Every structure is written in C-alpha cells, then in structure tokens.
Amino acid sequence: MSSYHHGNLKQELISCASKICERDGYTKLSIRSLAKESNVSQTAPYRHFKTKEDLYAEIAREGFNNLHKAISKSKSQNTQDVLVSASKEYLKFGTKNSNTYDLMFGTAVPDFTKYPSLFKSANSVYRHITTLFSAYSKNKDPKFIQEKCIDIWAHLHGLVGLLRKLEVVPAKLVEMPDTPFMAVNKINEDLDSYLKRFIKNI
C-alpha cells in the first residue's frame, strides 16, 4: 500500500477493515486477513492495532460517526419532521450497514471506555437524539427526556431487526396475516407516515 509511506496506513487499514466487516461480517475479520487484503506485511497492522478488539473498536467508531452524520441531515425547522427524518435515516443505516451495525451494538467491544474516541462517537448519537427530542417535547424534564429517548432508540433498534428480516423471508410469509411480516411490510411501504404517528404518540 503506497500511502503507508505517507503516514496514512492506519486510516487506510480502518477503511479496508470496515469494508471487509460489511462484506463478510466482523467475525470473519482478523488482523491477518486485513494485512492480506491491504497488501501490507503481516506485522504492519500490529503497529496500530495490538488486538482484534482494537480493530473492532475503530470500525465501530467509524460506524457511529457515520450514523451520527446520517441522523443529522435534516435542516427542517419543524421539530417533528426532524425527528422523523432522523428516525428514517437511522433505519436506513441499520438495514444498509447490517454487519457494521451488529458490531456497533454487539458485544465484540464490551467496554467502550477503553477507547475514548469510540466512547465519544457512540455517545454523540445518543446526545443528538436527546437534543432532537428535547426540542420537540413540551415536557422538558431531563428524566422524561432520557426515558423517552431510550424508548425511541429501543423502538428503532427493534425495527432495524424486523426490516432486515423482512428482506430475507420468503414472499409467502409476507402475505400471511398470522405472521408479523405483513404488518412490517406495510410499515416499510410508508415509513414516513408510520414514524410520524410513532413520534406523535410518544
């Protein structure tokens, strides 16, 4: 990797690792496989990542940074519209970046405080959600805001799983009224209306 000589190896390794993670899943990622795919020596990545967990932490950090950017896109002055937009972008990120999302919210990196930049990136997502909901809510009590934001996050997190499942189940299941997938499919067909109702009823 020619950029190594220009001091960019760490970031290029993180970018390459993120691509491998999304393509194959983080459990298939190792420092050895990263070195091979990056065309560097087997020892080069160890200068930047002592353990596999160190590497996972960097991928998760990038993931949270990208998630934060995604949910921050709306410039609307309507606080409900901003919340709906952020929620929709969250769902889009979770479904389109499924393997990275699993790493971010899984147990591969159990203690984010070991990695200050990851801890900061992850918390920035939560803080942004609380900022958006605080602007929307008439009830400004901090405890209420925090509880409702966890409600929102838990709801979106659950929807990510259901929407991802919807993408892979047989069509016959989507057509069966006694399964959840018919309902999930109808939600997916008009996410904006569903999310507006959800936000309104919080």
C-alpha positions, 0 to 999 in steps of 0.5 A: 500500500503506497500511502503507508509511506505517507503516514496514512496506513492506519486510516487506510487499514480502518477503511479496508477493515470496515469494508471487509466487516460489511462484506463478510461480517466482523467475525470473519475479520482478523488482523491477518486477513486485513494485512492480506487484503491491504497488501501490507506485511503481516506485522504492519497492522500490529503497529496500530492495532495490538488486538482484534478488539482494537480493530473492532473498536475503530470500525465501530467508531467509524460506524457511529460517526457515520450514523451520527452524520446520517441522523443529522441531515435534516435542516427542517425547522419543524421539530417533528419532521426532524425527528422523523427524518432522523428516525428514517435515516437511522433505519436506513443505516441499520438495514444498509450497514447490517454487519457494521451495525451488529458490531456497533451494538454487539458485544465484540467491544464490551467496554467502550471506555477503553477507547475514548474516541469510540466512547465519544462517537457512540455517545454523540448519537445518543446526545443528538437524539436527546437534543432532537427530542428535547426540542420537540417535547413540551415536557422538558424534564431531563428524566422524561427526556432520557426515558423517552429517548431510550424508548425511541432508540429501543423502538428503532433498534427493534425495527432495524431487526424486523426490516432486515428480516423482512428482506430475507423471508420468503414472499409467502410469509409476507402475505400471511396475516398470522405472521408479523411480516405483513404488518412490517411490510406495510410499515416499510411501504410508508415509513414516513407516515408510520414514524410520524404517528410513532413520534406523535404518540410518544 
